[in-house]
Amino acid sequence: MTTNEQYDVIIDECKSTFLKKTKDYGTSWRVYRVISIADQIYIKAKRIRTIQEKKQQKIGDGIKSEFEGILNYSVIGLIQLSLAENAPEQLAVADVERYYDTTIAAAKKLMQDKNHDYGEAWREMSQESFTDLILAKLLRIKQIISNEGVTIISEGIDANYYDILNYAVFALILISEGKQNK
């Protein structure tokens, strides 16, 4: 399979979970502020790091599940940033799916552009590096928030969410290939 095909398989799995949870819970995630979404991703990345370091876990869901959660919370963050402040709290599932697809299309385009320039260097990276990069991006988001969203030269919160989303996809592709821990 090509990287684009692998990307689509990963996204289809995550999107399916996301839409099922939307049907179960509605869009309860609409109450999250930017910092809360970053913290949700942080909890998942920190758990992955702890499992990697301890080489064991006590809760059933593994690393794969946490990367899937990171991907979907990144989508939530990007959707939240794209919606107007007065957007309704409850969104129809069809609208959520449209927002999800639009967000993923932009993330995939970014991945394709970066893969062109970097030559898919991510395929030689460790799972630990993806985790560390995600944690670093979260620290950047938190710093931007404490700067009240103002950056001098750096990319904004959305760019960091896109990178986190794509790091999660890369980790999930390598897991699916049996090259990294589940």
Secondary structure, DSSP 4 states (H G I P E B T S, - for coil): --HHHHHHHHHHHHHHHHHHHHHHH-SGGGG--HHHHHHHHHHHHHHHHHHHHHS--SSS--HHHHHHHHHHHHHHHHHHHHS-TTS-SS--HHHHHHHHHHHHHHHHHHHHHHHHHHTSGGGGS-HHHHHHHHHHHHHHHHHHHHTTT--SSS--HHHHHHHHHHHHHHHHHHHHTTSS--
